[in-house]
Amino acid sequence: MEKYFNKNFYNISSVKDEISKLLSKTNSSVYYMFKLENLRGIWIDIVGEKLCNLTYPEYIYKNTLCVYCKHSGLIQSLNFYKNEILKKIQNKMPELKIKDIYFSMKKK
């Protein structure tokens, strides 16, 4: 068992970082799916608890993050805060290179 232990892995965060490095070298679509899951994990830190329950980062396409909203009234309100949300994403996950956010209604 001792020979399989890697001393570079101290916690789950270091494992996620190592996986991210490996995926960035292989398949870009898998890499972005992995990064999107990481973004979903910190989404509550970016938008807050109330908005986290009403919104969901769905996908990234051409450096644009598509966020589904549960209510149509949220779309207009979130557009006012788009730059703030974008700056938080860029600060927390600059490797995603998100340049815009698109808010839409959740598909049924």
N, C-alpha and C positions, 0 to 999 in steps of 0.2 A: 504494500500500500504506500509505503514511504517514497518509492521511486516515481509514483504518479503525482505526488504533491508538488505543486508549483509555488514557490515562495513569493512570486510576484502577485498572486491573488490573495489579497487580505480580506476583501469583502465583496459583496455582490456588485458594487459600483465598479470596482476594478475589472471584474469579469465582463460587465456590460461594455466598458471601454475597450477591452481587448477584442470582444466580438465585433464591435463597431469598426475597429481598425481593419480587421480581417474582411468584413463585408464591403468596406469602401474600396478594397482592392479587387473584388470579384465581380459582383453583379449590382449595378446601380439601383435597380428596382427593388431588390431585396434590402439593400442598404437604406433606401428611403422608407420602406415599410418598417424597418427596425427603428429608424429615427422618429417616424411618426408615432410609433408606440411609446417611445420615450417622451415625446411631446405630450401625448395624451396623459402620461403619468404625472407630468408637472402642470397640466392645464389648470388645475385648481389654484396653483401659485400665480398663474398669469392673469386669470380673469376673476378669481374669487370663488367662494363656495356657491353662492346663489346662481351666478352665471354658468358655473361649471355644470350644474344640474340641468340647465336649459340649453346648453350648446355642446357641440361635439366636433372636434377637428376630424374631418372625414378623409381627405386626401390632399396631396401636394401635386400640382401640375404646373410646369414651367415657372417655378419659383413663386407660385401663388398657392396659398393655403386656403382650402375650401372648408368653411365651418358651417355645419348644419345647425339650424335653430329650431326650437320647438314651437315658437310663436312668431307670427309675421311682424308683430310690433317690435320685436327684438332687433330685427335686421336694421331698421332705421336708427335705433338707439346705438347699436354697436358700431355703425358706420361713423358716428361722431367720435367714438373712442378707438377707431381703427389704428391711428398712429401710435397711441399709447400701447395698445396690445402688440403691435408690430415691433416696437422698440423693446418690449419685454421679451418677446420671442428671440429677437436678434441678440439680446444680451445673454440669455440663458442657453441658446442653441445656435451660435453663429454659423456652424457648419451646414445648417439647412439652407442658408442663403435665401430666406423668404423675403420677397420684396413687396408683396401685396397680400391682402386677405379678402376673400370673397365670402359673403354671408348669404345663405339661402335657406329655404324651408327644408325641413327633413322630409325625405321621400317616404311615402306611406307603404 
